[in-house]
Amino acid sequence: MKISVVIPTYNRANTILRALKSVLNQSYKADEIIVIDDGSSDETQEILKKFQDQIVLISQDNLGVSSARNRGIELCKNEWVAFLDSDDFWHKDKLKLQVEFHTKNRDILFSHTNELWIRDDKVINQKSHHKKPQGECFLENLNFCKIAPSSVMINKKILKDVGYFDQSLKVCEDYDLWLRVLYKYSVGLLHERLVTKYDGEKNQLSYRYFAMDRFRVYALEKHLNSRYHVEIKTEIMKKLNILLNGSKRHKNQEIYEYCMNKLQELKW
């Protein structure tokens, strides 16, 4: 099985080497490694150029992580794609174990793994609601994204069917895509922790945007006319109420008006 790895990066000179080496050191070697530099202004380019004989290095203007991942997908020459965010790290057997899983389960075209979470050099204990989903689990993922891009291996047949990452979303683009995938496909789960995720980087998207449920509401609206319309409506209302209460507490007029306009637009 030949694997294409897509790594989007933006101003991650302090972490890109760790991420890239974790791919190069895999016990099962990737057939190609595509790194999309999304307009970095730090030393990211200089670091990556040292590996030009081992990777496909693409530079583009700063268009966002969805654009970078999508460009990588388009360039992939193989049917299987694995993603790695440039501040994360793969454990040595990550690809090997996922390849073995898909070889044994040829009807499953999408899988992810458990992860180790690190903040300030300390392991973060995961709560019960962070439990990773498997099988037909669209409804389990309505609350928040439980599938990390860095843990995913997916067949391009699925992406050609449901579409790529939504480039209009500044954050929660993974939540949006996995919902579209899970609406039609099952996901396999490898219970081993095969990815380390590092929390606390200053330029992580989760730290740059507030009231992120706005973006999840946008993703959920795509499914309002689906067979899960009741559950979707319930989840949207839940998120709008959270946003509304937060806007009142923090006296945020922008979010307050967003919620009121959205409720009027949806006529609820």
C-alpha positions in Angstrom: 0.0 0.0 0.0 1.5 3.3 -1.1 0.8 6.3 1.2 1.0 10.0 0.4 1.6 12.3 3.5 0.4 15.9 3.4 1.9 18.3 5.9 0.6 21.9 5.9 2.7 24.5 7.7 2.8 28.1 8.5 5.5 29.8 10.6 6.4 26.6 12.5 10.2 26.8 12.3 10.3 25.6 15.9 8.3 22.4 15.3 8.4 21.5 11.6 11.7 19.5 11.9 10.2 17.4 14.7 7.1 16.6 12.6 9.0 15.9 9.4 11.5 13.6 11.1 8.7 11.6 12.6 7.5 10.8 9.1 10.9 10.1 7.7 11.6 7.7 10.6 8.5 5.6 10.2 8.9 1.9 10.2 6.6 1.8 7.2 7.9 4.4 4.7 5.6 6.8 3.0 5.8 6.8 -0.8 5.7 10.6 -0.9 5.8 13.4 1.6 4.2 16.7 0.4 4.8 19.8 2.5 2.8 22.9 1.7 4.3 26.0 3.1 1.4 28.4 3.5 3.3 31.7 3.2 5.7 31.3 6.2 7.7 34.4 7.1 10.0 32.7 9.6 12.8 30.2 8.9 10.4 27.3 7.9 11.5 27.5 4.3 15.2 27.3 5.1 14.6 24.3 7.3 12.5 22.5 4.6 14.9 23.2 1.8 17.5 20.9 3.5 15.1 18.0 2.8 14.2 18.8 -0.8 15.5 15.4 -2.0 13.2 13.6 0.4 10.0 15.7 0.1 7.8 17.6 -2.4 8.0 21.2 -1.2 5.3 23.6 -2.3 5.1 27.2 -1.4 2.0 29.4 -1.7 0.6 32.6 -0.3 -0.9 32.5 3.1 -4.4 31.1 2.2 -5.1 29.0 5.3 -4.7 25.4 6.5 -7.6 24.2 4.4 -6.2 25.5 1.2 -2.8 24.1 2.1 -4.2 20.6 2.8 -6.4 20.7 -0.3 -3.5 21.5 -2.5 -1.6 18.7 -1.0 -4.5 16.3 -1.7 -4.6 17.4 -5.3 -0.9 16.7 -5.7 -1.0 13.2 -4.1 -0.2 10.5 -6.6 -1.4 7.7 -4.3 -5.0 6.7 -3.4 -4.2 6.7 0.4 -3.6 10.0 2.2 -2.3 10.6 5.7 -2.3 14.1 7.2 0.2 15.5 9.8 0.0 19.0 11.3 3.4 20.6 11.6 3.2 20.9 15.4 2.3 17.2 15.9 4.4 14.1 16.0 3.9 10.5 14.7 5.1 7.5 16.7 7.3 5.2 14.8 4.7 2.5 13.9 1.9 4.9 13.1 1.7 4.2 9.3 2.6 0.5 9.7 -0.3 -0.2 12.0 -2.8 1.7 9.9 -1.7 -0.1 6.8 -2.1 -3.4 8.5 -5.6 -2.3 9.7 -6.7 -1.4 6.2 -5.2 -4.5 4.7 -7.3 -6.6 7.0 -10.4 -4.3 6.7 -10.6 -3.5 3.0 -14.1 -2.3 3.2 -13.1 0.6 5.6 -11.5 3.5 3.7 -11.1 5.9 6.7 -9.3 5.4 10.0 -7.8 7.3 12.9 -5.9 6.6 16.1 -5.7 7.5 19.7 -3.3 10.3 20.7 -1.0 11.4 23.5 -1.6 15.0 24.5 1.2 17.1 25.9 1.0 20.6 27.4 4.1 22.3 29.0 5.9 18.9 28.9 3.2 17.2 30.9 0.7 14.6 29.8 -2.9 15.8 29.7 -5.4 13.3 30.9 -8.2 12.8 28.5 -11.8 12.9 29.7 -14.5 10.3 29.0 -16.2 12.6 26.5 -12.9 12.7 24.5 -13.3 8.9 23.7 -12.5 8.3 20.1 -15.4 7.1 17.9 -15.5 4.2 15.5 -17.9 2.6 13.0 -21.0 4.5 12.0 -20.7 7.4 14.4 -22.0 10.6 12.7 -24.1 11.6 15.8 -21.2 11.0 18.2 -19.3 13.8 16.5 -21.9 16.5 16.6 -20.7 18.2 19.8 -17.1 18.7 18.8 -14.3 17.2 16.6 -13.1 13.9 18.0 -11.0 13.0 15.0 -7.6 14.7 14.8 -6.3 15.3 11.3 -2.8 14.1 12.3 -4.2 10.7 13.1 -6.2 10.2 9.9 -5.6 7.9 7.0 -8.2 8.2 4.2 -8.7 6.9 0.7 -9.1 9.7 -1.9 -12.3 8.0 -3.2 -14.0 9.4 -0.1 -12.7 12.9 -0.6 -13.7 12.9 -4.2 -17.2 11.9 -3.1 -17.8 14.3 -0.2 -15.4 17.1 -1.1 -12.2 18.5 0.4 -11.7 20.8 3.4 -14.0 23.9 3.3 -11.6 26.8 2.6 -14.2 29.4 3.8 -13.7 28.0 7.4 -10.9 29.7 9.4 -11.1 27.0 12.1 -13.2 23.8 12.6 -12.5 22.8 9.0 -11.7 19.3 10.2 -14.9 19.0 12.2 -16.8 20.1 9.0 -15.0 17.5 6.8 -15.3 14.6 9.1 -19.0 15.2 9.6 -19.5 15.1 5.8 -17.4 11.9 5.7 -19.1 10.2 8.6 -22.6 10.9 7.2 -21.8 8.4 4.5 -18.8 6.3 5.7 -17.7 4.3 8.7 -14.4 5.1 10.5 -11.9 2.6 11.9 -10.1 3.2 15.1 -6.7 2.0 16.2 -6.7 2.2 20.0 -3.0 2.7 20.3 -1.7 6.2 20.9 0.2 6.7 17.7 0.3 10.5 17.5 1.5 13.1 20.0 -0.3 16.4 20.0 1.3 19.4 21.6 -1.0 22.1 23.1 0.0 25.6 23.7 1.7 26.9 20.6 1.0 30.6 20.3 0.0 30.5 16.7 -2.3 27.5 17.0 -5.7 28.3 15.4 -7.6 27.3 18.5 -5.9 30.2 20.3 -6.4 32.7 17.5 -10.2 32.6 17.2 -12.9 33.0 19.9 -16.5 31.7 20.0 -15.5 28.8 17.8 -19.0 27.3 17.9 -19.9 29.8 15.2 -17.9 27.8 12.8 -19.4 24.5 14.0 -22.9 25.9 13.5 -21.9 26.7 9.9 -20.8 23.1 9.4 -23.9 21.7 11.0 -26.2 23.7 8.8 -25.0 21.7 5.8 -26.9 18.7 7.3 -30.2 20.4 8.3 -32.0 18.6 5.5 -30.5 15.2 6.2 -32.0 12.2 7.9 -30.5 13.6 11.2 -32.3 16.9 10.9 -33.8 16.7 14.4 -30.5 16.0 16.1 -28.8 18.6 13.9 -31.4 21.3 14.9 -31.0 20.3 18.6 -27.2 20.7 18.4 -27.4 24.0 16.6 -29.7 25.4 19.2 -27.4 24.1 22.0 -24.4 25.9 20.4 -26.3 29.1 19.8 -27.5 29.2 23.4 -23.9 28.7 24.6 -22.7 31.5 22.3 -25.6 33.8 23.3 -25.0 33.3 27.0 -21.3 33.9 26.5 -21.9 37.1 24.5 -24.0 38.5 27.3 -21.5 37.6 30.0 -18.6 39.1 28.1 -20.7 42.0 26.6 -19.7 40.9 23.1 -22.2 42.7 20.8 -20.8 41.0 17.6 -21.5 37.5 18.9 -24.9 38.5 20.4 -26.0 39.9 17.0 -24.7 36.9 15.2 -26.8 34.6 17.4 -30.0 36.7 17.1 -29.6 37.0 13.4 -29.0 33.3 13.1 -32.1 32.4 15.1 -34.1 34.8 12.9 -32.6 33.3 9.8 -33.5 29.8 10.8 -36.9 30.9 12.1 -36.6 29.0 15.3 
